[in-house]
Each structure stands twice: as structure tokens, then as C-alpha cells.
Amino acid sequence: MAKKDTFRIVTRGKDNSLIIRDYPTADPLIHSYLQVGTDDCSTDLALRGMPIFRGLIGPMPEGKNVVRYETPEVFEALTKEWGSAKPRRRTRRKKEEIAEAVS
């Protein structure tokens, strides 16, 4: 189980662009946001015990050592984008095509 040692905050700028800030500890977040609890039910065991902040969605894993928090607006927009993305269609080769490729 990798230790999560980077805290990432994702917000929206005035021009509607994503602003991503990384912190080496949770201390700057504790001073900026009100901690309302700790995560005790994440399926990613490295997230258990991480702080939960009022006004942020998270913690959520991002890579091996990053804990991600998002504002509700960013979370909603990225979730909609993710949900509406069309999956790549896989094409299956017919038996004849496989036989031709082998011979």
C-alpha cells in the first residue's frame, strides 16, 4: 500500500479553466478549509484516515501517491464529461481473418 504524500486541490478559475494546486502535506488545507471528519470507508486503504473538508469533494485517489480533492462544481463537470464519453468500440476478427493472418 503506497503512502499518499501529495494533496491535490482542483478548482475552477474565473475564466472557467481548471486550477490544480499540489501540497506536500494536509496542513495548508486544514488552515484554508474546515475539516469535518476523516475518511473511514474508502476502498483505497491508503485514503482511510485522510481528512474530509467542508466545500470539497474527496479524498479520492489519483495515481499511487496523490490524494485529490475537488470543488463541487469541478466534480460535477468532470463527472458529466466522464459519463458522456463514448467508449471505444472493440471490433472482433472473424475466424477467416485470423486464419489468414496465421498462414
C-alpha positions in Angstrom: 0.0 0.0 0.0 1.6 3.2 -1.2 1.7 6.2 1.1 -0.3 9.2 -0.2 2.1 12.1 0.2 0.8 14.7 -2.2 -2.5 16.6 -1.7 -4.1 18.0 -4.9 -6.8 20.6 -4.9 -8.7 21.1 -8.2 -10.8 24.3 -8.6 -12.2 26.5 -11.4 -10.6 29.8 -12.3 -12.6 32.9 -13.3 -12.0 32.0 -17.0 -13.5 28.6 -16.3 -10.1 26.8 -16.6 -9.0 24.1 -14.1 -6.6 25.3 -11.4 -4.6 22.5 -9.8 -2.5 23.1 -6.7 -0.4 20.4 -5.1 0.7 20.4 -1.4 3.2 18.1 0.3 1.1 17.9 3.5 -2.5 18.5 4.5 -1.6 21.4 6.8 -2.3 24.2 4.3 -5.7 22.6 3.6 -6.5 22.4 7.3 -5.8 26.2 7.6 -7.9 27.0 4.4 -10.9 24.6 4.8 -12.9 23.4 7.8 -12.2 19.7 8.5 -15.5 18.0 9.2 -14.2 14.4 9.6 -11.9 11.7 8.4 -12.4 9.1 5.7 -13.2 5.7 7.2 -14.9 3.8 4.3 -12.7 4.2 1.2 -12.0 1.1 -0.7 -8.4 2.5 -1.2 -7.0 1.7 2.1 -4.3 4.4 1.8 -7.1 7.0 1.9 -8.6 5.8 5.2 -7.9 8.4 7.9 -7.5 11.2 5.4 -9.3 14.4 6.2 -12.7 15.4 4.8 -13.2 19.1 4.2 -16.4 21.2 4.0 -16.7 22.6 0.5 -14.5 19.9 -1.2 -15.3 16.5 -2.6 -12.8 13.9 -1.6 -10.5 12.3 -0.8 -10.1 10.3 -3.9 -7.1 8.5 -5.3 -5.1 9.9 -8.2 -2.2 7.7 -9.1 -0.1 6.0 -6.5 0.8 8.8 -4.1 -1.8 11.6 -4.8 -4.9 12.4 -2.8 -7.3 14.5 -4.8 -10.0 17.0 -3.6 -12.3 18.9 -6.0 -14.8 21.7 -5.6 -18.4 20.5 -6.2 -18.5 22.4 -9.5 -15.4 20.7 -10.8 -16.6 17.3 -9.6 -20.0 17.7 -11.3 -18.5 18.9 -14.6 -15.8 16.2 -14.7 -18.3 13.5 -13.8 -20.6 14.6 -16.6 -17.7 14.6 -19.1 -16.7 11.1 -17.9 -20.2 9.8 -18.1 -20.9 11.2 -21.5 -17.7 9.9 -23.1 -18.3 7.2 -25.6 -16.4 4.0 -25.0 -14.1 2.8 -27.8 -15.8 0.0 -29.8 -13.8 -3.1 -30.0 -14.0 -5.0 -33.3 -13.8 -8.7 -33.3 -12.0 -10.5 -36.0 -13.7 -13.3 -37.8 -12.3 -16.8 -37.9 -11.4 -16.4 -41.5 -9.4 -13.2 -40.8 -7.5 -15.0 -38.0 -6.7 -18.0 -40.2 -5.4 -15.7 -43.0 -3.2 -13.8 -40.5 -1.7 -17.0 -39.2 -0.9 -18.6 -42.6 
